[in-house]
């Protein structure tokens, strides 16, 4: 089967299921967004763990360990994705296992919060590591599955609308989480948050399982051939023959490093600027409100100008955020900074991984995606650790400038990247 005919056959098979796939995907996203709005790692979890860990390096180690475990799974399994005809079964398994970690954390907080702080933190971090391993399975499969089951004719609008719904749902989650956190001062309130998040996420997994995915192989290699390759061989080959994707990989690596700075905004604002638990709820709400608006705007812009333009504008906004982080000394201005971050992050979330499918031949999308996804995962794993160490060594303001010096070259390099929609996708849309 030729490259063009394989994609046309895929479009033909998924078109009758388009409404169902989009509906259940949005429902799945909404439920998960409510859950994650209650326990976002960058705000609520760092706020909680800072009661046990008074060290920016160790706080930054939490997302680093989780991302490192995520990356390990991708290294071991990435090349094997080329031989798969369906991503959904593996995606459902990884997602269900990852979200079960919320139940385990809830039990830890509710029943074992009085153990020695060192033991508590070690177990807490270990749970996030195991969750990271399961999340690695989802990282390899989810975006590829979604780009397979959603028709080309509506992809830009769908990802924008879904992201907007998710951010709006995140607002609801933030309100619920803020109300529970503000209800009393006991540590058990965080355990209740994780328990509610677990219930919602299990329902969302059931919605994800309801999507219809045709059994059409996406990669070039047959399963037995894929077994003989590994991620590093694939990456070296791809980066050597395609300088455009090489520029994109380096640009997104640098940008992801810079964006990790936001992970420490909450802990800094709490300690240095006196951010209260009530204000924390407002900050989280602002983040999701601006992401909602951002998703709608970036989705609209992407359909007209492509992912590249949205990413460039969004990252220019994040550079402005880093300048403010250096200058701001008022907790109330944290609201403005969070709003700018929300807009920038929605552009990044919408485009950073999806853009790769517009930079490669149709049948090479699995290999291209694995390289980009792994790059973003490794950047996330190393960024939080590096930034946390910088804050401990040179302070919050100087670290903001350091992240700015990393982000700007990434943005400049992103200007050189060419976005080339797949010819076969264009042909399929034209035929429709």
ROSEMI-165387 format. One record per residue (C-alpha): residue in one letter; x, y, z. Coordinates in steps of 0.05 Angstrom, whole numbers, plus 5000, padded with zeros to 4 digits. Layout:
N
kepa aa a&c1 X&c2 Y&c3 Z
...
//
This chain:
432
kepa aa x&c1 5000&c2 5000&c3 5000
kepa aa x&c1 5029&c2 5068&c3 4981
kepa aa x&c1 5039&c2 5126&c3 5029
kepa aa x&c1 4981&c2 5165&c3 4999
kepa aa x&c1 4932&c2 5107&c3 4995
kepa aa x&c1 4946&c2 5086&c3 5067
kepa aa x&c1 4927&c2 5154&c3 5094
kepa aa x&c1 4866&c2 5158&c3 5049
kepa aa x&c1 4844&c2 5090&c3 5075
kepa aa x&c1 4854&c2 5114&c3 5146
kepa aa x&c1 4812&c2 5176&c3 5134
kepa aa x&c1 4758&c2 5134&c3 5102
kepa aa x&c1 4754&c2 5088&c3 5162
kepa aa x&c1 4754&c2 5140&c3 5217
kepa aa x&c1 4705&c2 5189&c3 5184
kepa aa x&c1 4642&c2 5150&c3 5206
kepa aa x&c1 4668&c2 5150&c3 5278
kepa aa x&c1 4691&c2 5223&c3 5279
kepa aa x&c1 4633&c2 5249&c3 5322
kepa aa x&c1 4640&c2 5193&c3 5372
kepa aa x&c1 4715&c2 5199&c3 5377
kepa aa x&c1 4714&c2 5274&c3 5387
kepa aa x&c1 4657&c2 5271&c3 5437
kepa aa x&c1 4686&c2 5217&c3 5483
kepa aa x&c1 4755&c2 5248&c3 5477
kepa aa x&c1 4729&c2 5316&c3 5500
kepa aa x&c1 4692&c2 5282&c3 5558
kepa aa x&c1 4754&c2 5243&c3 5577
kepa aa x&c1 4795&c2 5307&c3 5575
kepa aa x&c1 4744&c2 5345&c3 5617
kepa aa x&c1 4743&c2 5293&c3 5672
kepa aa x&c1 4818&c2 5288&c3 5674
kepa aa x&c1 4825&c2 5364&c3 5673
kepa aa x&c1 4779&c2 5371&c3 5734
kepa aa x&c1 4822&c2 5320&c3 5769
kepa aa x&c1 4888&c2 5353&c3 5749
kepa aa x&c1 4859&c2 5422&c3 5766
kepa aa x&c1 4853&c2 5397&c3 5837
kepa aa x&c1 4924&c2 5370&c3 5842
kepa aa x&c1 4969&c2 5405&c3 5791
kepa aa x&c1 5042&c2 5389&c3 5801
kepa aa x&c1 5065&c2 5460&c3 5789
kepa aa x&c1 5022&c2 5492&c3 5844
kepa aa x&c1 4984&c2 5447&c3 5893
kepa aa x&c1 5033&c2 5390&c3 5897
kepa aa x&c1 5094&c2 5435&c3 5904
kepa aa x&c1 5055&c2 5475&c3 5956
kepa aa x&c1 5040&c2 5411&c3 5995
kepa aa x&c1 5110&c2 5379&c3 5990
kepa aa x&c1 5144&c2 5445&c3 6011
kepa aa x&c1 5117&c2 5431&c3 6081
kepa aa x&c1 5163&c2 5370&c3 6082
kepa aa x&c1 5220&c2 5394&c3 6038
kepa aa x&c1 5250&c2 5463&c3 6047
kepa aa x&c1 5298&c2 5459&c3 5988
kepa aa x&c1 5286&c2 5482&c3 5916
kepa aa x&c1 5333&c2 5428&c3 5888
kepa aa x&c1 5293&c2 5373&c3 5922
kepa aa x&c1 5227&c2 5403&c3 5901
kepa aa x&c1 5252&c2 5406&c3 5829
kepa aa x&c1 5274&c2 5334&c3 5836
kepa aa x&c1 5202&c2 5310&c3 5840
kepa aa x&c1 5182&c2 5327&c3 5767
kepa aa x&c1 5252&c2 5307&c3 5746
kepa aa x&c1 5247&c2 5237&c3 5774
kepa aa x&c1 5178&c2 5228&c3 5744
kepa aa x&c1 5201&c2 5252&c3 5675
kepa aa x&c1 5265&c2 5209&c3 5679
kepa aa x&c1 5222&c2 5147&c3 5690
kepa aa x&c1 5178&c2 5169&c3 5633
kepa aa x&c1 5240&c2 5176&c3 5588
kepa aa x&c1 5266&c2 5107&c3 5608
kepa aa x&c1 5203&c2 5074&c3 5583
kepa aa x&c1 5208&c2 5112&c3 5517
kepa aa x&c1 5280&c2 5090&c3 5507
kepa aa x&c1 5262&c2 5017&c3 5519
kepa aa x&c1 5197&c2 5016&c3 5479
kepa aa x&c1 5200&c2 5074&c3 5429
kepa aa x&c1 5227&c2 5036&c3 5369
kepa aa x&c1 5175&c2 4981&c3 5379
kepa aa x&c1 5118&c2 5030&c3 5365
kepa aa x&c1 5134&c2 5025&c3 5290
kepa aa x&c1 5104&c2 4956&c3 5286
kepa aa x&c1 5037&c2 4971&c3 5320
kepa aa x&c1 4971&c2 4973&c3 5283
kepa aa x&c1 4933&c2 5002&c3 5343
kepa aa x&c1 4956&c2 5047&c3 5399
kepa aa x&c1 4893&c2 5048&c3 5441
kepa aa x&c1 4901&c2 4983&c3 5482
kepa aa x&c1 4970&c2 5001&c3 5506
kepa aa x&c1 4950&c2 5074&c3 5518
kepa aa x&c1 4891&c2 5053&c3 5561
kepa aa x&c1 4935&c2 5007&c3 5603
kepa aa x&c1 4988&c2 5060&c3 5616
kepa aa x&c1 4937&c2 5114&c3 5631
kepa aa x&c1 4898&c2 5070&c3 5680
kepa aa x&c1 4962&c2 5050&c3 5717
kepa aa x&c1 4988&c2 5121&c3 5720
kepa aa x&c1 4924&c2 5149&c3 5748
kepa aa x&c1 4920&c2 5095&c3 5800
kepa aa x&c1 4979&c2 5130&c3 5833
kepa aa x&c1 4930&c2 5183&c3 5858
kepa aa x&c1 4896&c2 5130&c3 5900
kepa aa x&c1 4961&c2 5106&c3 5929
kepa aa x&c1 4982&c2 5178&c3 5947
kepa aa x&c1 4914&c2 5190&c3 5978
kepa aa x&c1 4923&c2 5130&c3 6023
kepa aa x&c1 4993&c2 5153&c3 6041
kepa aa x&c1 4969&c2 5222&c3 6061
kepa aa x&c1 4906&c2 5200&c3 6098
kepa aa x&c1 4936&c2 5144&c3 6139
kepa aa x&c1 5011&c2 5152&c3 6141
kepa aa x&c1 5023&c2 5227&c3 6145
kepa aa x&c1 5051&c2 5222&c3 6215
kepa aa x&c1 5110&c2 5179&c3 6197
kepa aa x&c1 5180&c2 5210&c3 6197
kepa aa x&c1 5183&c2 5265&c3 6144
kepa aa x&c1 5243&c2 5232&c3 6110
kepa aa x&c1 5206&c2 5167&c3 6102
kepa aa x&c1 5143&c2 5202&c3 6079
kepa aa x&c1 5179&c2 5242&c3 6026
kepa aa x&c1 5217&c2 5180&c3 6001
kepa aa x&c1 5152&c2 5141&c3 5992
kepa aa x&c1 5117&c2 5202&c3 5961
kepa aa x&c1 5173&c2 5210&c3 5910
kepa aa x&c1 5175&c2 5135&c3 5896
kepa aa x&c1 5101&c2 5135&c3 5879
kepa aa x&c1 5113&c2 5191&c3 5829
kepa aa x&c1 5170&c2 5151&c3 5799
kepa aa x&c1 5127&c2 5090&c3 5788
kepa aa x&c1 5073&c2 5135&c3 5760
kepa aa x&c1 5125&c2 5163&c3 5713
kepa aa x&c1 5140&c2 5093&c3 5686
kepa aa x&c1 5067&c2 5083&c3 5671
kepa aa x&c1 5061&c2 5153&c3 5642
kepa aa x&c1 5117&c2 5136&c3 5594
kepa aa x&c1 5071&c2 5085&c3 5561
kepa aa x&c1 5018&c2 5138&c3 5553
kepa aa x&c1 5068&c2 5188&c3 5526
kepa aa x&c1 5088&c2 5140&c3 5471
kepa aa x&c1 5018&c2 5124&c3 5449
kepa aa x&c1 4967&c2 5179&c3 5466
kepa aa x&c1 4986&c2 5234&c3 5417
kepa aa x&c1 4997&c2 5183&c3 5361
kepa aa x&c1 4929&c2 5153&c3 5375
kepa aa x&c1 4894&c2 5220&c3 5375
kepa aa x&c1 4927&c2 5241&c3 5309
kepa aa x&c1 4903&c2 5175&c3 5281
kepa aa x&c1 4830&c2 5175&c3 5303
kepa aa x&c1 4813&c2 5249&c3 5289
kepa aa x&c1 4802&c2 5267&c3 5215
kepa aa x&c1 4852&c2 5314&c3 5183
kepa aa x&c1 4796&c2 5362&c3 5163
kepa aa x&c1 4781&c2 5382&c3 5236
kepa aa x&c1 4846&c2 5370&c3 5273
kepa aa x&c1 4866&c2 5442&c3 5287
kepa aa x&c1 4797&c2 5462&c3 5311
kepa aa x&c1 4788&c2 5398&c3 5351
kepa aa x&c1 4853&c2 5405&c3 5390
kepa aa x&c1 4838&c2 5478&c3 5404
kepa aa x&c1 4767&c2 5465&c3 5428
kepa aa x&c1 4787&c2 5404&c3 5468
kepa aa x&c1 4843&c2 5444&c3 5501
kepa aa x&c1 4794&c2 5500&c3 5517
kepa aa x&c1 4745&c2 5452&c3 5548
kepa aa x&c1 4801&c2 5421&c3 5588
kepa aa x&c1 4825&c2 5488&c3 5615
kepa aa x&c1 4753&c2 5508&c3 5632
kepa aa x&c1 4746&c2 5442&c3 5669
kepa aa x&c1 4812&c2 5456&c3 5703
kepa aa x&c1 4781&c2 5520&c3 5731
kepa aa x&c1 4726&c2 5478&c3 5763
kepa aa x&c1 4779&c2 5431&c3 5791
kepa aa x&c1 4819&c2 5489&c3 5818
kepa aa x&c1 4757&c2 5517&c3 5852
kepa aa x&c1 4741&c2 5450&c3 5884
kepa aa x&c1 4813&c2 5440&c3 5904
kepa aa x&c1 4819&c2 5511&c3 5931
kepa aa x&c1 4755&c2 5503&c3 5972
kepa aa x&c1 4780&c2 5437&c3 6002
kepa aa x&c1 4849&c2 5466&c3 6018
kepa aa x&c1 4818&c2 5528&c3 6050
kepa aa x&c1 4768&c2 5487&c3 6090
kepa aa x&c1 4817&c2 5470&c3 6145
kepa aa x&c1 4892&c2 5466&c3 6160
kepa aa x&c1 4898&c2 5391&c3 6166
kepa aa x&c1 4943&c2 5353&c3 6119
kepa aa x&c1 4887&c2 5303&c3 6106
kepa aa x&c1 4853&c2 5353&c3 6060
kepa aa x&c1 4906&c2 5339&c3 6008
kepa aa x&c1 4891&c2 5264&c3 6013
kepa aa x&c1 4818&c2 5279&c3 5998
kepa aa x&c1 4839&c2 5318&c3 5936
kepa aa x&c1 4879&c2 5259&c3 5909
kepa aa x&c1 4822&c2 5210&c3 5924
kepa aa x&c1 4771&c2 5252&c3 5885
kepa aa x&c1 4821&c2 5259&c3 5828
kepa aa x&c1 4829&c2 5183&c3 5825
kepa aa x&c1 4754&c2 5171&c3 5819
kepa aa x&c1 4746&c2 5223&c3 5764
kepa aa x&c1 4807&c2 5196&c3 5726
kepa aa x&c1 4781&c2 5125&c3 5727
kepa aa x&c1 4717&c2 5147&c3 5694
kepa aa x&c1 4758&c2 5186&c3 5643
kepa aa x&c1 4797&c2 5122&c3 5626
kepa aa x&c1 4731&c2 5088&c3 5610
kepa aa x&c1 4713&c2 5145&c3 5563
kepa aa x&c1 4781&c2 5139&c3 5528
kepa aa x&c1 4769&c2 5065&c3 5518
kepa aa x&c1 4705&c2 5081&c3 5480
kepa aa x&c1 4744&c2 5113&c3 5421
kepa aa x&c1 4747&c2 5075&c3 5356
kepa aa x&c1 4816&c2 5064&c3 5326
kepa aa x&c1 4825&c2 5028&c3 5259
kepa aa x&c1 4877&c2 4973&c3 5257
kepa aa x&c1 4923&c2 5007&c3 5206
kepa aa x&c1 4998&c2 5005&c3 5216
kepa aa x&c1 5031&c2 5074&c3 5217
kepa aa x&c1 5105&c2 5060&c3 5215
kepa aa x&c1 5150&c2 5035&c3 5159
kepa aa x&c1 5180&c2 4976&c3 5195
kepa aa x&c1 5147&c2 4909&c3 5204
kepa aa x&c1 5144&c2 4886&c3 5277
kepa aa x&c1 5203&c2 4838&c3 5270
kepa aa x&c1 5245&c2 4893&c3 5238
kepa aa x&c1 5228&c2 4943&c3 5293
kepa aa x&c1 5255&c2 4896&c3 5345
kepa aa x&c1 5325&c2 4903&c3 5316
kepa aa x&c1 5327&c2 4979&c3 5324
kepa aa x&c1 5330&c2 5024&c3 5384
kepa aa x&c1 5314&c2 5096&c3 5400
kepa aa x&c1 5385&c2 5122&c3 5394
kepa aa x&c1 5396&c2 5091&c3 5325
kepa aa x&c1 5330&c2 5121&c3 5301
kepa aa x&c1 5347&c2 5190&c3 5330
kepa aa x&c1 5418&c2 5192&c3 5300
kepa aa x&c1 5391&c2 5172&c3 5232
kepa aa x&c1 5334&c2 5222&c3 5233
kepa aa x&c1 5374&c2 5281&c3 5259
kepa aa x&c1 5429&c2 5268&c3 5208
kepa aa x&c1 5385&c2 5268&c3 5146
kepa aa x&c1 5333&c2 5320&c3 5166
kepa aa x&c1 5363&c2 5386&c3 5190
kepa aa x&c1 5295&c2 5417&c3 5196
kepa aa x&c1 5273&c2 5369&c3 5250
kepa aa x&c1 5342&c2 5375&c3 5282
kepa aa x&c1 5331&c2 5450&c3 5289
kepa aa x&c1 5262&c2 5438&c3 5318
kepa aa x&c1 5288&c2 5387&c3 5369
kepa aa x&c1 5342&c2 5434&c3 5394
kepa aa x&c1 5294&c2 5493&c3 5396
kepa aa x&c1 5241&c2 5456&c3 5436
kepa aa x&c1 5294&c2 5428&c3 5483
kepa aa x&c1 5317&c2 5498&c3 5501
kepa aa x&c1 5247&c2 5525&c3 5506
kepa aa x&c1 5225&c2 5469&c3 5552
kepa aa x&c1 5286&c2 5482&c3 5596
kepa aa x&c1 5265&c2 5555&c3 5602
kepa aa x&c1 5192&c2 5540&c3 5616
kepa aa x&c1 5210&c2 5497&c3 5676
kepa aa x&c1 5220&c2 5561&c3 5716
kepa aa x&c1 5145&c2 5566&c3 5728
kepa aa x&c1 5148&c2 5503&c3 5770
kepa aa x&c1 5182&c2 5543&c3 5825
kepa aa x&c1 5138&c2 5605&c3 5823
kepa aa x&c1 5089&c2 5578&c3 5874
kepa aa x&c1 5141&c2 5556&c3 5926
kepa aa x&c1 5178&c2 5623&c3 5919
kepa aa x&c1 5114&c2 5664&c3 5924
kepa aa x&c1 5093&c2 5625&c3 5986
kepa aa x&c1 5160&c2 5634&c3 6022
kepa aa x&c1 5184&c2 5702&c3 5998
kepa aa x&c1 5120&c2 5739&c3 5980
kepa aa x&c1 5072&c2 5709&c3 6030
kepa aa x&c1 5025&c2 5674&c3 5981
kepa aa x&c1 4967&c2 5645&c3 6022
kepa aa x&c1 4927&c2 5581&c3 6009
kepa aa x&c1 4868&c2 5624&c3 5987
kepa aa x&c1 4911&c2 5662&c3 5938
kepa aa x&c1 4939&c2 5595&c3 5913
kepa aa x&c1 4868&c2 5577&c3 5890
kepa aa x&c1 4864&c2 5643&c3 5852
kepa aa x&c1 4931&c2 5631&c3 5819
kepa aa x&c1 4911&c2 5562&c3 5796
kepa aa x&c1 4844&c2 5589&c3 5770
kepa aa x&c1 4879&c2 5644&c3 5731
kepa aa x&c1 4925&c2 5592&c3 5699
kepa aa x&c1 4867&c2 5552&c3 5673
kepa aa x&c1 4825&c2 5613&c3 5651
kepa aa x&c1 4882&c2 5640&c3 5609
kepa aa x&c1 4896&c2 5571&c3 5581
kepa aa x&c1 4823&c2 5565&c3 5561
kepa aa x&c1 4826&c2 5630&c3 5523
kepa aa x&c1 4894&c2 5612&c3 5495
kepa aa x&c1 4871&c2 5545&c3 5468
kepa aa x&c1 4813&c2 5576&c3 5431
kepa aa x&c1 4858&c2 5630&c3 5401
kepa aa x&c1 4916&c2 5584&c3 5383
kepa aa x&c1 4868&c2 5532&c3 5353
kepa aa x&c1 4838&c2 5586&c3 5309
kepa aa x&c1 4907&c2 5613&c3 5290
kepa aa x&c1 4935&c2 5544&c3 5277
kepa aa x&c1 4881&c2 5528&c3 5225
kepa aa x&c1 4902&c2 5591&c3 5188
kepa aa x&c1 4977&c2 5598&c3 5199
kepa aa x&c1 5000&c2 5530&c3 5226
kepa aa x&c1 5030&c2 5508&c3 5292
kepa aa x&c1 5096&c2 5545&c3 5282
kepa aa x&c1 5066&c2 5615&c3 5286
kepa aa x&c1 5027&c2 5598&c3 5349
kepa aa x&c1 5090&c2 5569&c3 5382
kepa aa x&c1 5132&c2 5630&c3 5364
kepa aa x&c1 5082&c2 5680&c3 5392
kepa aa x&c1 5070&c2 5639&c3 5454
kepa aa x&c1 5144&c2 5632&c3 5470
kepa aa x&c1 5155&c2 5706&c3 5459
kepa aa x&c1 5103&c2 5716&c3 5513
kepa aa x&c1 5139&c2 5669&c3 5559
kepa aa x&c1 5203&c2 5709&c3 5550
kepa aa x&c1 5164&c2 5769&c3 5576
kepa aa x&c1 5142&c2 5726&c3 5635
kepa aa x&c1 5215&c2 5712&c3 5653
kepa aa x&c1 5231&c2 5787&c3 5651
kepa aa x&c1 5173&c2 5799&c3 5700
kepa aa x&c1 5197&c2 5742&c3 5745
kepa aa x&c1 5262&c2 5779&c3 5753
kepa aa x&c1 5228&c2 5845&c3 5769
kepa aa x&c1 5166&c2 5826&c3 5809
kepa aa x&c1 5168&c2 5831&c3 5885
kepa aa x&c1 5093&c2 5832&c3 5899
kepa aa x&c1 5050&c2 5770&c3 5910
kepa aa x&c1 4992&c2 5803&c3 5874
kepa aa x&c1 5032&c2 5810&c3 5810
kepa aa x&c1 5039&c2 5734&c3 5811
kepa aa x&c1 4968&c2 5735&c3 5782
kepa aa x&c1 4992&c2 5773&c3 5720
kepa aa x&c1 5053&c2 5729&c3 5712
kepa aa x&c1 5009&c2 5667&c3 5716
kepa aa x&c1 4962&c2 5695&c3 5663
kepa aa x&c1 5020&c2 5705&c3 5615
kepa aa x&c1 5046&c2 5635&c3 5629
kepa aa x&c1 4977&c2 5606&c3 5617
kepa aa x&c1 4974&c2 5637&c3 5548
kepa aa x&c1 5044&c2 5615&c3 5531
kepa aa x&c1 5035&c2 5545&c3 5558
kepa aa x&c1 4971&c2 5533&c3 5519
kepa aa x&c1 5008&c2 5548&c3 5455
kepa aa x&c1 5063&c2 5500&c3 5476
kepa aa x&c1 5015&c2 5445&c3 5496
kepa aa x&c1 4975&c2 5452&c3 5432
kepa aa x&c1 5033&c2 5453&c3 5384
kepa aa x&c1 5098&c2 5425&c3 5412
kepa aa x&c1 5081&c2 5351&c3 5397
kepa aa x&c1 5027&c2 5358&c3 5344
kepa aa x&c1 5071&c2 5400&c3 5299
kepa aa x&c1 5117&c2 5341&c3 5285
kepa aa x&c1 5062&c2 5308&c3 5244
kepa aa x&c1 5067&c2 5368&c3 5196
kepa aa x&c1 5142&c2 5361&c3 5188
kepa aa x&c1 5149&c2 5290&c3 5162
kepa aa x&c1 5126&c2 5240&c3 5109
kepa aa x&c1 5063&c2 5203&c3 5131
kepa aa x&c1 5093&c2 5135&c3 5142
kepa aa x&c1 5152&c2 5163&c3 5182
kepa aa x&c1 5108&c2 5197&c3 5234
kepa aa x&c1 5121&c2 5145&c3 5288
kepa aa x&c1 5197&c2 5153&c3 5285
kepa aa x&c1 5192&c2 5229&c3 5281
kepa aa x&c1 5144&c2 5232&c3 5340
kepa aa x&c1 5187&c2 5187&c3 5383
kepa aa x&c1 5247&c2 5233&c3 5374
kepa aa x&c1 5209&c2 5297&c3 5390
kepa aa x&c1 5170&c2 5267&c3 5448
kepa aa x&c1 5234&c2 5238&c3 5478
kepa aa x&c1 5269&c2 5305&c3 5471
kepa aa x&c1 5213&c2 5341&c3 5508
kepa aa x&c1 5212&c2 5288&c3 5562
kepa aa x&c1 5287&c2 5291&c3 5573
kepa aa x&c1 5284&c2 5367&c3 5574
kepa aa x&c1 5230&c2 5365&c3 5627
kepa aa x&c1 5269&c2 5315&c3 5668
kepa aa x&c1 5333&c2 5356&c3 5668
kepa aa x&c1 5302&c2 5425&c3 5669
kepa aa x&c1 5269&c2 5422&c3 5738
kepa aa x&c1 5331&c2 5394&c3 5769
kepa aa x&c1 5377&c2 5446&c3 5738
kepa aa x&c1 5330&c2 5504&c3 5752
kepa aa x&c1 5320&c2 5482&c3 5824
kepa aa x&c1 5395&c2 5479&c3 5835
kepa aa x&c1 5404&c2 5547&c3 5804
kepa aa x&c1 5352&c2 5578&c3 5850
kepa aa x&c1 5387&c2 5548&c3 5910
kepa aa x&c1 5455&c2 5574&c3 5887
kepa aa x&c1 5443&c2 5642&c3 5855
kepa aa x&c1 5372&c2 5661&c3 5876
kepa aa x&c1 5304&c2 5667&c3 5843
kepa aa x&c1 5315&c2 5730&c3 5803
kepa aa x&c1 5383&c2 5710&c3 5774
kepa aa x&c1 5354&c2 5642&c3 5756
kepa aa x&c1 5298&c2 5677&c3 5718
kepa aa x&c1 5350&c2 5713&c3 5676
kepa aa x&c1 5388&c2 5648&c3 5665
kepa aa x&c1 5325&c2 5615&c3 5639
kepa aa x&c1 5313&c2 5675&c3 5594
kepa aa x&c1 5383&c2 5667&c3 5564
kepa aa x&c1 5364&c2 5595&c3 5547
kepa aa x&c1 5294&c2 5610&c3 5521
kepa aa x&c1 5314&c2 5666&c3 5473
kepa aa x&c1 5362&c2 5623&c3 5431
kepa aa x&c1 5308&c2 5569&c3 5428
kepa aa x&c1 5259&c2 5621&c3 5402
kepa aa x&c1 5308&c2 5646&c3 5350
kepa aa x&c1 5322&c2 5575&c3 5326
kepa aa x&c1 5247&c2 5562&c3 5322
kepa aa x&c1 5243&c2 5619&c3 5272
kepa aa x&c1 5286&c2 5577&c3 5225
kepa aa x&c1 5240&c2 5516&c3 5228
kepa aa x&c1 5196&c2 5501&c3 5168
kepa aa x&c1 5127&c2 5472&c3 5177
kepa aa x&c1 5108&c2 5430&c3 5117
kepa aa x&c1 5039&c2 5398&c3 5121
kepa aa x&c1 5039&c2 5327&c3 5095
kepa aa x&c1 5024&c2 5323&c3 5020
kepa aa x&c1 4982&c2 5262&c3 5030
kepa aa x&c1 4941&c2 5298&c3 5083
kepa aa x&c1 4928&c2 5355&c3 5036
kepa aa x&c1 4908&c2 5308&c3 4981
kepa aa x&c1 4861&c2 5271&c3 5027
kepa aa x&c1 4827&c2 5335&c3 5048
kepa aa x&c1 4822&c2 5358&c3 4976
kepa aa x&c1 4789&c2 5293&c3 4956
kepa aa x&c1 4739&c2 5301&c3 5012
//
